[in-house]
Amino acid sequence: MSKDVGKKIKELRSAKKLTLKDLSEKTNLSTGFLSQLERGLTTIAVDSLENISKALEVELSYFFVLHQNNNGDVIRSYEQTVSQIKANEFIYFHLSNDLENKRMLPRMVTILPSNEDENIEEFQHEGEEFIYVLEGILTLYVNHQRYDLYHGDSMHLDSNFVHNWCNHTNKITKILVVSVPNPFRKDKK
């Protein structure tokens, strides 16, 4: 994936007639790092990639290959692909194949930092959700009550309660979410 991301960055930068120094100044990333990234010699954190996407005036999703089913029972970590990006803030990875025939929907979600002053709109839907914090701090609102969940914390909730989550820190938060029903299921029995 690093080579693909780097190649796309270089193509966009060249098309906009920007030098590595120009991009460095817009993103606060060193020219050496950007050069290595463009050549696929290093990886990049999602929040830094978001800075690059803003500087190059593209959506964050531009740099990701959207989900492709491999039809096997096992998904290796290096095979995980982005299934959805919402509002340049939430990046969803499906952790199962053949979702049309599964009752549960397991996902990993990367949540980029957001402003604590933002209004968090709570919503509700049918089903249940299990949330486990893999990295960072998750702020979770359930029935208008705030919970801060830390690495290793979890919550199992009835999705009929109004709820939502966000990341009020300056670092990425990663969570594992397993929900039912699975909206991708064909027969929804």
MIKE-142577 format. One record per residue: residue number from 1; residue in one letter; x, y, z of N, C-alpha, C in turn. Coordinates in steps of 0.02 Angstrom, whole numbers. Layout:
REM residues N
NUM	A	X	Y	Z	X	Y	Z	X	Y	Z
...
REM end
This chain:
REM residues 189
1	M	41	-59	0	0	0	0	44	63	0
2	S	102	61	34	144	121	39	166	145	-30
3	K	183	98	-75	205	117	-142	148	151	-179
4	D	87	124	-173	29	153	-207	14	223	-182
5	V	16	232	-116	3	298	-87	56	347	-109
6	G	119	327	-105	174	371	-125	170	390	-198
7	K	152	342	-240	146	355	-312	90	406	-325
8	K	34	398	-290	-21	445	-299	-3	515	-275
9	I	34	519	-220	56	584	-195	101	618	-246
10	K	149	580	-272	196	609	-321	160	632	-384
11	E	112	592	-408	73	611	-467	35	675	-456
12	L	0	680	-398	-38	740	-383	7	801	-374
13	R	62	791	-338	108	846	-326	137	872	-392
14	S	156	826	-436	183	846	-501	130	881	-544
15	A	69	855	-543	16	885	-582	1	956	-559
16	K	10	969	-494	-3	1036	-467	60	1079	-469
17	K	113	1052	-500	177	1087	-507	205	1111	-440
18	L	200	1066	-390	228	1081	-324	293	1043	-316
19	T	342	1074	-284	404	1039	-267	394	1003	-200
20	L	441	960	-184	439	928	-118	441	981	-63
21	K	480	1033	-74	485	1088	-25	417	1122	-17
22	D	382	1134	-72	315	1165	-68	268	1123	-25
23	L	268	1057	-40	223	1012	-3	244	1008	70
24	S	308	1008	82	334	1007	151	309	1067	190
25	E	311	1125	160	288	1186	194	213	1185	208
26	K	175	1154	163	102	1151	172	81	1099	224
27	T	123	1049	236	104	992	279	144	987	343
28	N	198	1026	349	244	1021	406	277	952	411
29	L	284	918	354	320	855	350	386	869	313
30	S	439	837	334	505	852	304	508	830	231
31	T	550	863	192	558	845	122	588	775	116
32	G	633	757	162	662	690	162	609	636	172
33	F	564	648	220	510	600	233	465	595	172
34	L	446	652	143	401	652	85	434	616	26
35	S	499	626	17	535	592	-37	533	516	-27
36	Q	547	495	34	545	423	49	475	395	40
37	L	424	433	60	355	412	53	337	403	-21
38	E	355	451	-61	340	447	-133	373	387	-166
39	R	430	366	-140	465	308	-168	444	243	-136
40	G	396	246	-89	371	185	-57	419	155	-6
41	L	464	196	21	514	172	68	494	180	141
42	T	438	213	153	415	222	222	338	222	222
43	T	310	216	280	237	218	287	218	286	317
44	I	153	298	318	128	362	343	68	351	388
45	A	64	391	441	6	389	485	-53	423	450
46	V	-112	401	466	-172	426	433	-180	501	443
47	D	-164	527	502	-173	599	513	-125	640	470
48	S	-64	615	459	-17	649	413	-41	644	341
49	L	-69	587	323	-96	579	256	-155	627	245
50	E	-193	639	298	-249	687	293	-221	757	279
51	N	-166	775	311	-135	840	297	-113	845	224
52	I	-85	791	198	-64	790	128	-125	796	82
53	S	-179	761	99	-239	764	57	-267	835	55
54	K	-266	870	110	-289	940	112	-244	984	70
55	A	-178	974	77	-130	1014	39	-136	1003	-36
56	L	-153	941	-56	-159	924	-127	-231	930	-152
57	E	-276	951	-107	-347	965	-123	-384	905	-151
58	V	-375	847	-116	-413	787	-133	-442	758	-68
59	E	-493	716	-76	-522	681	-19	-472	629	6
60	L	-472	614	70	-429	563	99	-439	496	64
61	S	-500	481	44	-516	417	12	-479	407	-54
62	Y	-454	461	-84	-416	456	-147	-357	409	-141
63	F	-328	405	-81	-267	366	-71	-280	292	-54
64	F	-342	273	-46	-358	205	-25	-392	165	-80
65	V	-378	100	-80	-414	54	-124	-474	31	-84
66	L	-533	39	-111	-593	18	-74	-598	-58	-73
67	H	-635	-84	-26	-641	-155	-11	-650	-200	-73
68	Q	-611	-252	-76	-617	-303	-128	-622	-370	-94
69	N	-675	-408	-106	-683	-473	-74	-633	-523	-101
70	N	-605	-564	-56	-560	-617	-78	-593	-685	-68
71	N	-655	-687	-42	-697	-746	-35	-668	-799	12
72	G	-610	-789	43	-583	-837	90	-610	-824	160
73	D	-598	-871	204	-620	-863	274	-571	-819	314
74	V	-509	-816	291	-457	-778	327	-440	-715	288
75	I	-436	-660	324	-411	-597	295	-347	-581	333
76	R	-292	-582	298	-227	-566	328	-224	-490	339
77	S	-185	-469	388	-181	-397	404	-160	-357	343
78	Y	-116	-385	301	-93	-349	242	-145	-348	186
79	E	-199	-388	192	-252	-389	142	-309	-342	159
80	Q	-309	-314	220	-364	-270	240	-364	-208	196
81	T	-423	-192	172	-430	-132	131	-486	-90	160
82	V	-485	-27	143	-535	19	167	-602	3	135
83	S	-654	-1	175	-721	-14	148	-760	51	141
84	Q	-743	102	183	-781	164	181	-743	218	219
85	I	-748	279	195	-721	337	231	-779	386	238
86	K	-793	406	300	-848	453	312	-820	520	336
87	A	-839	572	301	-825	641	322	-751	654	335
88	N	-706	618	301	-634	624	312	-615	617	385
89	E	-657	582	424	-645	575	495	-646	503	518
90	F	-686	461	485	-693	391	504	-672	346	446
91	I	-625	301	458	-602	254	406	-622	184	429
92	Y	-663	152	389	-690	86	407	-655	31	367
93	F	-637	-23	403	-608	-83	372	-654	-141	390
94	H	-680	-177	340	-718	-238	355	-669	-292	374
95	L	-685	-332	424	-641	-385	449	-668	-454	432
96	S	-713	-458	385	-742	-523	365	-759	-520	291
97	N	-757	-577	260	-778	-583	190	-849	-611	187
98	D	-878	-611	128	-944	-640	117	-996	-610	165
99	L	-994	-544	173	-1038	-510	220	-1112	-518	203
100	E	-1127	-534	141	-1197	-543	121	-1228	-603	154
101	N	-1187	-648	181	-1213	-709	213	-1196	-714	287
102	K	-1176	-660	318	-1157	-660	389	-1207	-618	430
103	R	-1221	-640	492	-1266	-603	536	-1231	-543	570
104	M	-1166	-551	586	-1129	-499	620	-1088	-459	569
105	L	-1075	-396	586	-1032	-354	545	-972	-333	588
106	P	-914	-367	580	-854	-346	617	-814	-295	576
107	R	-795	-240	609	-757	-187	575	-704	-160	622
108	M	-652	-134	592	-604	-93	629	-615	-22	603
109	V	-617	25	649	-629	95	631	-571	137	657
110	T	-541	176	612	-491	225	631	-527	292	634
111	I	-521	326	691	-555	390	700	-502	445	707
112	L	-504	492	662	-456	547	664	-477	597	717
113	P	-429	635	742	-445	686	793	-498	736	768
114	S	-540	759	815	-590	808	798	-592	861	852
115	N	-625	915	838	-631	971	883	-683	955	936
116	E	-666	964	999	-713	949	1054	-773	995	1053
117	D	-767	1053	1020	-822	1101	1017	-875	1080	966
118	E	-858	1031	923	-906	1009	872	-967	978	905
119	N	-1024	990	875	-1086	961	899	-1090	888	876
120	I	-1093	841	923	-1097	770	907	-1170	750	904
121	E	-1193	733	846	-1263	713	836	-1270	639	853
122	E	-1312	624	901	-1324	554	919	-1380	526	876
123	F	-1375	461	861	-1426	429	819	-1440	360	848
124	Q	-1492	329	823	-1510	262	846	-1530	219	786
125	H	-1526	154	796	-1545	107	744	-1557	39	777
126	E	-1584	-6	740	-1598	-73	765	-1533	-110	780
127	G	-1533	-152	832	-1478	-198	843	-1437	-186	905
128	E	-1376	-214	904	-1328	-209	959	-1259	-194	930
129	E	-1216	-164	971	-1147	-151	952	-1101	-168	1009
130	F	-1046	-200	992	-992	-212	1040	-933	-171	1016
131	I	-905	-130	1060	-851	-84	1043	-792	-98	1089
132	Y	-733	-108	1060	-672	-121	1098	-618	-72	1074
133	V	-587	-35	1120	-537	14	1102	-469	-20	1093
134	L	-443	-17	1032	-378	-47	1016	-321	2	1029
135	E	-334	66	1019	-281	117	1024	-314	185	1036
136	G	-285	225	1079	-309	293	1090	-366	297	1140
137	I	-402	352	1137	-458	365	1183	-520	378	1141
138	L	-573	341	1154	-636	349	1119	-685	385	1165
139	T	-716	438	1139	-770	470	1176	-834	443	1147
140	L	-875	413	1189	-936	380	1169	-994	413	1205
141	Y	-1045	431	1166	-1106	460	1194	-1161	408	1187
142	V	-1194	391	1244	-1250	345	1243	-1305	376	1286
143	N	-1364	385	1256	-1421	417	1291	-1400	483	1324
144	H	-1362	524	1286	-1340	590	1307	-1291	589	1365
145	Q	-1262	531	1380	-1211	526	1433	-1144	512	1400
146	R	-1093	546	1423	-1026	540	1394	-985	487	1432
147	Y	-950	445	1393	-903	396	1420	-837	403	1383
148	D	-782	406	1419	-716	405	1388	-688	335	1397
149	L	-676	300	1342	-650	232	1343	-577	234	1321
150	Y	-535	198	1358	-463	197	1346	-443	128	1317
151	H	-381	124	1295	-355	61	1267	-374	2	1312
152	G	-406	-47	1282	-427	-107	1319	-497	-104	1347
153	D	-527	-44	1348	-596	-37	1373	-645	-60	1319
154	S	-705	-80	1341	-756	-100	1293	-825	-80	1318
155	M	-872	-81	1272	-942	-68	1289	-986	-109	1242
156	H	-1037	-138	1270	-1087	-176	1230	-1153	-138	1240
157	L	-1181	-113	1185	-1240	-70	1194	-1297	-90	1147
158	D	-1356	-72	1168	-1416	-79	1128	-1418	-20	1080
159	S	-1416	-33	1015	-1413	20	965	-1477	61	961
160	N	-1530	39	995	-1591	78	997	-1584	140	1041
161	F	-1533	140	1086	-1517	200	1124	-1483	249	1078
162	V	-1497	314	1085	-1461	363	1044	-1387	360	1064
163	H	-1344	362	1014	-1272	355	1028	-1231	382	970
164	N	-1168	393	983	-1119	410	932	-1050	410	966
165	W	-998	413	926	-931	414	953	-889	466	917
166	C	-834	486	949	-788	534	919	-721	529	954
167	N	-673	566	928	-605	566	954	-588	639	970
168	H	-587	657	1034	-572	725	1054	-498	735	1072
169	T	-455	687	1053	-384	694	1068	-348	720	1006
170	N	-283	725	1011	-244	746	953	-207	687	920
171	K	-226	625	939	-197	565	911	-253	521	882
172	I	-234	475	839	-283	430	809	-311	382	861
173	T	-374	365	853	-406	313	894	-427	256	848
174	K	-415	194	870	-436	136	831	-480	93	875
175	I	-536	71	846	-583	30	883	-604	-31	842
176	L	-621	-84	876	-652	-143	846	-726	-137	861
177	V	-767	-143	810	-840	-139	818	-871	-201	787
178	V	-913	-235	826	-951	-292	799	-1024	-274	810
179	S	-1063	-273	756	-1133	-253	762	-1179	-302	728
180	V	-1240	-304	753	-1295	-342	723	-1356	-296	724
181	P	-1399	-298	675	-1392	-341	616	-1340	-313	568
182	N	-1320	-354	522	-1272	-336	470	-1312	-306	412
183	P	-1303	-242	397	-1342	-210	342	-1324	-237	272
184	F	-1269	-273	266	-1248	-301	201	-1279	-370	188
185	R	-1310	-399	239	-1338	-466	233	-1396	-465	183
186	K	-1398	-515	140	-1450	-519	88	-1519	-532	117
187	D	-1526	-586	155	-1594	-607	177	-1614	-577	244
188	K	-1568	-550	283	-1581	-518	348	-1628	-557	393
189	K	-1619	-622	396	-1662	-664	440	-1640	-660	511
REM end
